[in-house]
Amino acid sequence: MRANCLTLAEALVGTSEVREELDADRVADVLTTTLSPHVLQMIGWPADRCRDWLASTLRASLLRPVRVP
C-alpha cells in the first residue's frame, strides 16, 4: 500500500498543489495512514461519511489553501 501511496504522492507533489513544506515521502505517509483499511474499519462509519471525511481531511492536510483575489 505504501508503494502505491508514494506513487500517488509523487504525482501530487508534481502538480504544485501540495503544501510547500511537504515532500513526496510525507504526503505518502499521510495517504498511507488515512487510506488504511484498518483506520477506516476502526472508525466504522458508513461509506459516504468516510468518503466525506477523507476528502476534507486530505484536502486540509495536503493541499495549499485556495487564495481568493
C-alpha positions, 0 to 999 in steps of 0.5 A: 500500500505504501508503494502505491501511496508514494506513487500517488504522492509523487504525482501530487507533489508534481502538480504544485498543489501540495503544501510547500513544506511537504515532500513526496515521502510525507504526503505518502505517509499521510495517504498511507495512514488515512487510506488504511483499511484498518483506520477506516474499519476502526472508525466504522462509519458508513461509506459516504461519511468516510468518503466525506471525511477523507476528502476534507481531511486530505484536502486540509492536510495536503493541499495549499489553501485556495487564495481568493483575489 
